[in-house]
Amino acid sequence: MPERPPEEPTSLIDSMRSVLKRLKMDDGDSVGSVFQSWDAVVGPDIAQHIQPVKLDGGVLIVDATDAGWATQFRFLEADVKQRFFEHTGSRIDSIVVRQKRRR
């Protein structure tokens, strides 16, 4: 049986991108850019009360500190999606706003 040539090692980043693609999830670059640029895109006042939790297939899930902030943020959804695209190049199709549970 002939010997197979050794395969080139694959970087961890390339491996993760491959796994995310097979799972039909956003790549790490998109997820990272949304989370890293959150404060700059939404501003410090909103960022203090609304935090991103997950980006999955163009759906951004965020947690709000209370119902008032959740309601206000829902009115800003279109603007936030546009600003993310302009700032990061990541396209967000929709935003799901959840209210954090009190402990």
C-alpha positions as CSV (number, residue, x, y, z in Angstrom):
1,M,0.0,0.0,0.0
2,P,1.5,3.4,-1.0
3,E,2.2,5.9,1.7
4,R,0.1,9.0,1.8
5,P,2.0,12.3,2.0
6,P,1.6,14.0,5.4
7,E,-1.2,16.6,5.5
8,E,-0.4,20.2,6.2
9,P,-1.5,21.3,9.7
10,T,-4.7,23.4,9.8
11,S,-4.8,26.5,11.9
12,L,-7.3,26.6,14.7
13,I,-9.0,29.6,13.2
14,D,-9.5,27.8,9.9
15,S,-10.8,24.7,11.7
16,M,-13.3,26.8,13.7
17,R,-14.5,28.6,10.6
18,S,-15.1,25.2,9.0
19,V,-17.1,24.0,11.9
20,L,-19.2,27.1,12.2
21,K,-19.9,26.9,8.4
22,R,-21.0,23.3,8.7
23,L,-23.3,24.3,11.6
24,K,-24.6,27.2,9.5
25,M,-23.5,29.7,12.1
26,D,-21.9,33.0,11.7
27,D,-18.1,33.0,11.4
28,G,-16.0,34.1,14.3
29,D,-15.0,37.3,12.6
30,S,-18.6,38.4,12.3
31,V,-19.4,37.5,15.9
32,G,-16.2,39.1,17.2
33,S,-16.8,42.3,15.3
34,V,-20.3,42.7,16.6
35,F,-19.2,42.1,20.2
36,Q,-16.1,44.2,20.0
37,S,-17.7,47.2,18.4
38,W,-20.9,47.1,20.5
39,D,-20.2,50.2,22.7
40,A,-19.0,52.2,19.7
41,V,-22.0,51.4,17.6
42,V,-24.8,51.8,20.1
43,G,-23.1,54.4,22.4
44,P,-22.2,54.2,26.1
45,D,-25.7,55.0,27.5
46,I,-27.4,52.2,25.6
47,A,-24.4,49.8,26.1
48,Q,-24.8,50.2,29.8
49,H,-28.3,48.8,29.7
50,I,-28.3,46.6,26.6
51,Q,-25.7,43.8,26.0
52,P,-25.3,41.4,23.1
53,V,-25.6,37.8,24.0
54,K,-25.5,35.8,20.8
55,L,-25.3,36.2,17.0
56,D,-26.7,33.3,15.1
57,G,-27.5,33.3,11.4
58,G,-28.1,37.0,11.2
59,V,-30.2,37.1,14.4
60,L,-28.6,39.2,17.2
61,I,-29.9,38.4,20.7
62,V,-29.5,41.1,23.3
63,D,-30.4,41.4,27.0
64,A,-31.9,44.6,28.5
65,T,-31.6,45.6,32.1
66,D,-35.3,46.4,32.3
67,A,-38.5,46.6,30.3
68,G,-38.1,50.4,29.6
69,W,-34.7,49.9,28.0
70,A,-36.0,46.8,26.1
71,T,-38.9,48.8,24.6
72,Q,-36.7,51.8,23.7
73,F,-34.1,49.5,22.0
74,R,-36.8,47.8,19.9
75,F,-37.6,51.3,18.4
76,L,-33.9,51.6,17.4
77,E,-33.5,48.2,15.7
78,A,-33.4,49.5,12.1
79,D,-30.9,52.2,13.0
80,V,-28.7,49.8,15.0
81,K,-28.7,47.2,12.2
82,Q,-27.6,49.9,9.7
83,R,-24.9,51.3,11.9
84,F,-23.5,47.8,12.5
85,F,-23.3,47.2,8.7
86,E,-21.6,50.5,8.2
87,H,-19.2,50.0,11.1
88,T,-18.3,46.3,10.8
89,G,-19.6,45.1,7.4
90,S,-21.7,42.5,9.4
91,R,-25.3,42.2,8.3
92,I,-27.8,41.7,11.1
93,D,-31.2,40.6,9.9
94,S,-33.1,41.0,13.1
95,I,-32.6,41.7,16.8
96,V,-34.3,39.8,19.6
97,V,-34.5,41.9,22.8
98,R,-34.9,40.0,26.1
99,Q,-35.3,41.4,29.5
100,K,-32.8,40.1,32.1
101,R,-34.3,38.2,34.9
102,R,-34.1,39.7,38.3
103,R,-32.3,37.5,40.9
